Amino acid sequence: MSNSNNSDVKILAIVGMCGSGKSTLIEYLTKRSVPKVYFGGVVLKAVKEAGLEINPENERTIREKLRAEEGKDFVVNRVLEETKKLIEAGQKRIVLDGLYSWTEYNILRKEFPTEMTVVAVVMPKAMRRKRLAERPVRPLTPEESAMRDKTEIENLEKGGPIAIADYYLDNSGTVSELHDKFAKLLDEIEFLND
């Protein structure tokens, strides 16, 4: 994929543990007309098709079932197709929402060796769990949060892309502070520049 035709394409993958602030950064970009390719959309569609309620437990069950049946690369293959379609349609900036596993990371890095930048958003675990308990959409108890962390690290290989990210943003402050840090990073990597 990396050739002269795509030399000006930039793809940003936002990674982090549940509650770290990924959605805040994704929203920051989508409000600036950057198209989003959502990994979770593949799973949500499958949950609905199975006739199940959308909730963290059903999403986890279906996500793990799909990966067991069709391979760890099931979701990323769909994301890759959608990303390529956006590039073919002339999009130069794309944000990937939901890159989790080491397998997904490797497939995307192979396909987009120079185009993709990975940004991990991080914060202390206790702060993340407090924010998860207080969030208005799909709040999690500390026990649910701990179980989700364990499942995502053990079953979904979530630690790898976070550990090898190109950049880290600390989200232990306010949303405004996170936006300021992100804006500086976007300037540094010339992401929003044409």
C-alpha positions as CSV (number, residue, x, y, z in Angstrom):
1,M,0.0,0.0,0.0
2,S,2.9,2.4,0.7
3,N,3.7,3.9,-2.6
4,S,4.0,7.3,-4.2
5,N,0.2,7.5,-4.6
6,N,-0.2,7.2,-0.8
7,S,2.7,9.2,0.3
8,D,0.5,12.0,1.5
9,V,-2.0,9.7,3.3
10,K,-1.9,9.7,7.1
11,I,-3.7,7.3,9.3
12,L,-3.9,7.8,13.0
13,A,-4.7,4.8,15.3
14,I,-5.7,5.7,18.8
15,V,-5.1,3.0,21.4
16,G,-5.5,2.7,25.2
17,M,-7.2,0.7,27.9
18,C,-10.9,1.1,28.5
19,G,-11.7,4.5,29.9
20,S,-8.4,6.1,29.0
21,G,-9.9,8.8,26.8
22,K,-9.7,7.3,23.3
23,S,-13.2,8.4,22.4
24,T,-12.3,12.0,23.4
25,L,-9.5,12.0,20.9
26,I,-11.6,10.3,18.2
27,E,-14.3,12.9,18.7
28,Y,-11.8,15.7,18.5
29,L,-10.8,14.5,15.0
30,T,-14.2,13.6,13.7
31,K,-15.4,17.2,14.6
32,R,-12.6,18.3,12.2
33,S,-14.1,16.1,9.4
34,V,-11.6,13.3,9.7
35,P,-13.4,10.1,8.7
36,K,-13.4,7.3,11.4
37,V,-13.1,3.6,10.7
38,Y,-14.6,1.9,13.8
39,F,-13.3,-1.6,14.7
40,G,-16.2,-2.1,17.2
41,G,-18.8,-1.5,14.4
42,V,-18.0,-5.0,13.1
43,V,-18.7,-6.5,16.6
44,L,-21.8,-4.3,17.3
45,K,-23.3,-5.4,14.0
46,A,-22.7,-9.1,14.9
47,V,-24.3,-8.6,18.4
48,K,-27.4,-7.1,16.7
49,E,-27.5,-9.9,14.2
50,A,-27.4,-12.4,17.0
51,G,-30.4,-10.8,18.5
52,L,-28.6,-9.8,21.7
53,E,-28.7,-6.6,23.7
54,I,-25.8,-4.2,23.2
55,N,-23.8,-4.4,26.4
56,P,-20.1,-4.9,27.4
57,E,-20.6,-8.6,28.2
58,N,-22.4,-9.5,24.9
59,E,-19.9,-7.5,22.9
60,R,-17.0,-9.3,24.6
61,T,-18.7,-12.7,24.1
62,I,-19.3,-12.0,20.4
63,R,-15.9,-10.5,19.8
64,E,-14.2,-13.5,21.3
65,K,-16.5,-15.9,19.4
66,L,-15.8,-14.3,16.1
67,R,-12.0,-14.3,16.7
68,A,-12.2,-18.0,17.7
69,E,-14.2,-19.0,14.7
70,E,-12.7,-16.8,12.0
71,G,-9.3,-15.9,13.3
72,K,-7.7,-13.0,15.2
73,D,-7.7,-11.0,12.0
74,F,-11.5,-11.1,11.4
75,V,-12.2,-7.5,12.5
76,V,-9.0,-6.0,11.1
77,N,-9.6,-7.4,7.7
78,R,-13.0,-5.6,7.5
79,V,-11.3,-2.4,8.8
80,L,-8.6,-2.7,6.2
81,E,-11.2,-3.0,3.4
82,E,-13.0,0.1,4.7
83,T,-9.7,2.1,5.1
84,K,-8.6,1.2,1.5
85,K,-12.0,2.3,0.2
86,L,-11.6,5.7,1.9
87,I,-8.1,6.1,0.4
88,E,-9.4,5.2,-3.0
89,A,-12.2,7.7,-2.6
90,G,-9.5,10.4,-2.1
91,Q,-9.3,10.6,1.7
92,K,-5.9,11.7,2.9
93,R,-6.5,11.6,6.7
94,I,-8.2,8.7,8.5
95,V,-8.5,7.8,12.2
96,L,-8.8,4.2,13.3
97,D,-11.0,3.7,16.3
98,G,-10.6,0.4,18.2
99,L,-7.2,-1.1,17.3
100,Y,-6.8,-3.6,20.1
101,S,-4.6,-6.6,19.3
102,W,-1.1,-7.3,18.4
103,T,-2.3,-9.3,15.4
104,E,-4.3,-6.3,14.2
105,Y,-1.4,-3.9,14.7
106,N,0.9,-6.1,12.7
107,I,-1.5,-6.4,9.8
108,L,-2.1,-2.7,9.7
109,R,1.6,-1.9,10.1
110,K,2.5,-4.2,7.2
111,E,-0.2,-2.6,5.0
112,F,0.5,1.0,6.0
113,P,4.2,1.0,7.1
114,T,4.7,4.7,6.8
115,E,1.2,6.0,6.7
116,M,0.1,4.9,10.1
117,T,0.9,6.5,13.4
118,V,-0.2,5.0,16.7
119,V,-1.0,7.2,19.7
120,A,-1.7,5.7,23.1
121,V,-3.7,7.6,25.6
122,V,-2.8,6.7,29.2
123,M,-3.6,7.5,32.8
124,P,-3.2,5.9,36.2
125,K,-5.4,2.8,36.6
126,A,-7.3,4.1,39.7
127,M,-8.2,7.3,37.8
128,R,-9.4,5.3,34.8
129,R,-11.6,3.1,37.0
130,K,-13.1,6.1,38.7
131,R,-13.9,7.8,35.4
132,L,-15.4,4.5,34.1
133,A,-17.7,4.3,37.1
134,E,-18.8,7.9,36.6
135,R,-19.2,8.0,32.8
136,P,-22.8,8.6,31.6
137,V,-22.7,5.9,28.8
138,R,-22.1,2.3,29.8
139,P,-20.6,2.9,33.3
140,L,-18.6,0.1,34.8
141,T,-18.1,-0.9,38.5
142,P,-14.5,-1.2,39.6
143,E,-15.0,-5.0,39.5
144,E,-16.3,-4.9,35.9
145,S,-13.5,-2.6,34.9
146,A,-10.9,-4.9,36.4
147,M,-12.4,-7.9,34.6
148,R,-12.5,-6.0,31.3
149,D,-8.8,-5.0,31.7
150,K,-7.9,-8.7,32.4
151,T,-9.9,-10.0,29.5
152,E,-8.7,-7.4,27.0
153,I,-5.0,-8.0,28.0
154,E,-5.2,-11.8,28.1
155,N,-7.7,-12.6,25.3
156,L,-7.3,-9.7,22.9
157,E,-3.6,-9.0,23.2
158,K,-4.4,-5.3,23.9
159,G,-1.1,-4.5,25.6
160,G,1.1,-4.8,22.5
161,P,-0.1,-1.8,20.5
162,I,-0.1,0.3,23.6
163,A,3.4,-0.7,24.5
164,I,4.8,-0.1,21.0
165,A,2.8,3.2,20.3
166,D,4.6,5.9,18.5
167,Y,3.4,8.6,20.9
168,Y,1.8,8.7,24.4
169,L,-0.6,11.3,25.8
170,D,-1.2,11.5,29.5
171,N,-4.9,12.0,30.3
172,S,-4.7,12.5,34.0
173,G,-5.9,16.2,33.7
174,T,-8.9,17.8,32.1
175,V,-10.4,17.3,28.7
176,S,-9.2,20.7,27.7
177,E,-5.6,19.8,28.7
178,L,-5.9,16.5,26.7
179,H,-7.1,18.5,23.7
180,D,-4.2,20.9,24.0
181,K,-1.7,18.0,24.1
182,F,-3.3,16.3,21.2
183,A,-3.4,19.5,19.1
184,K,0.4,19.9,19.7
185,L,1.0,16.3,18.7
186,L,-1.2,16.7,15.5
187,D,0.9,19.8,14.6
188,E,4.1,17.9,15.2
189,I,3.2,15.0,12.9
190,E,1.4,17.4,10.5
191,F,-1.7,15.3,10.6
192,L,-4.3,18.0,9.9
193,N,-2.2,19.8,7.4
194,D,-2.9,19.2,3.7
